[in-house]
C-alpha cells in the first residue's frame, strides 16, 4: 500500500512543484478556502491556542490572526512541495540571510554549531544555507511512516547538502563526525511538546508553564558545540529573511536549561511581533495542567 500511495501521489506533487509561483499561490488560496472555511481543519485548536496565550485580544483580533495563519500555513505547504524542483538560484533569491557572517565567524573558529529554531515563519528553505558555508549539515527529523516518501524527503534535503537524521541517530552520527574532525551545523526545531512524564524541564512559554525539549542543549554541552538561534521574517509572499543570533559559544559555561530558556524567550519575541506565522495547529500547551510538584 505504501508503494501504491507513493506511485499515485508523487506525480501530482512533482507537477505542482514545477508550476510558476503565481499559479502555486493560486492553488494555495484555493487550499486555504477549503481548509479554513469548508473543513475548518483544526480551527478550534488554533483559536484555543490563541485565546490561551493572548487573553487580552478580542475575538475579532483572534479571528483575524487565525485567517492570516491559515493563508501562511497553505503557502508553507505549497512551498514545501516546490522544494522538489526549485533551482538553487531561485531559492537564494527568495530565502536570504541578513548576517550570515555570524555563522562564517564561528566556522573560522572551528566551532561546530547547534542551530535552533521554532515552527515559525519558514523553516523549510533554511537548507539553502549549506550553499554559503563549509560546515557539514545535518537536520534532526521524525521519520515518515511511508518509507518511500521518507526517502523522497531525504533526497530533497540532500539536494542542498543537508542530511536528515532521526532523534535516535543524532548522538551516534554527531559523535562520529566529531571523532573524524568534521565541523558540522545541526538543525533542531525545538519548540515541540515532549511527553509530560519524560520532561526534564518545565518553564513558561508565552506565559504558560509547559514541558520543554532540552535535547539540543544537552547535545551542545556533551559535544561542545556553539548554539545559534535563527529567526525568520516574511518580507512578502514567497520571500523570507533569516537572522542569526548566537545564544552561546561555550555551552558548558551555562547552567542546566539556561540555554533552553533563552531559546524560548527568543521564540516568544517572534510570536508577539507577528503571531500569524507561528504553527498554531499543534497542541503546544496541552500539558499545562500536568505540571509536576517539583516544577511548580
Secondary structure, DSSP 8 states (H G I E B T S, - for coil): -HHHHHHHHHHHHHHHHTS-HHHHHHHHHHHHIIIIIIS-TTHHHHHHHHHHH-TTS-HHHHHHHHHHHHHHHHHHHHHHHHTTT--HHHHHHHEEES-THHHHHHHHTT--EEEEE-SBS--TTGGGGGGT--SEEEEEE---SSHHHHHHHHHHHHTTTEEEEEHHHHHHHHHHHHHTT--EEEEEE--S---GGG-SEEEEETTEEEEE--HHHHHHHHHT-EEEEEEEEEEETTEEEEEEEEEES-GGGS-TTHHHHHHHHHHHHHHHH-GGGB-TTS-TTTTTT---GGG-
